[in-house]
Amino acid sequence: DIQMTQSPASLSASLGETVTIECRASEDIYNGLAWYQQKPGKSPQLLIYNANSLHTGVPSRFSGSGSGTQYSLKINSLQSEDVASYFCQQYYDYPLYTFGAGTKLELK
Amino acid sequence: QVQLKESGPGLVQPSQTLSLTCTVSGFSLTSYHVHWVRQPPGKGLEWMGVMWSDGDTSYNSALKSRLSISRDTSKSQVFLKMSSLQTEDTATYYCAREDSGDVYFDYWGQGVMVTVSS
């Protein structure tokens, strides 16, 4: 199985700040990566797919990048509504999806 | 609009069988694949298995011996049954729809928390 190592586990940032969350795959996943946002008590929401494509309706302050085994999610100009948990998902090894452990983003 | 909603018992005794239902609306089970994913408290997500749109199934090999996924298309429902539950199976269980043009999940249910305890 492909292992996904996500960091950091938690993150505290100020409004307007830029934050970056990273995922490292145990092998090359050829951009087969998605990022999700999950607010407490809510369903996960797709943000980014194919490593760098913004899902419909997602604010442009979210962006994804990376290749090979290293990927990142960047949030520019942090807003209060961005407080949530974020996790990555690889789907290169379809359908044996594996996920990162998640990052909990809080306001400082 | 597209919705998925999980339902089932919140508490299951060890060694018993878990039965969950995912009721979908806004799309057809014969056109989209529906997956089951779970998340133990404080841990990461684990893919469990999938009901393919053609009615076939695939399972995570780690769970395959205990897991069964089925569906009733007339009721727009996908079912999960997992036997021989242990405390390690305590988790929030989600169903999720796979995007039609790609393989990520475009919609998820809100999840149902299942506790395995006597």
Interface residues (C-beta under 8 A of the other chain):
Chain A: M4 G32 A34 Y36 G41 K42 S43 P44 Q45 L46 Y49 N50 H55 F87 Q89 Y91 Y94 P95 L96 Y97 T98 F99 G100 A101 G102
Chain B: L4 H35 V37 K43 G44 L45 E46 W47 V50 S58 N60 Y94 A96 D99 D102 V103 Y104 F105 D106 Y107 W108 G109 Q110 G111
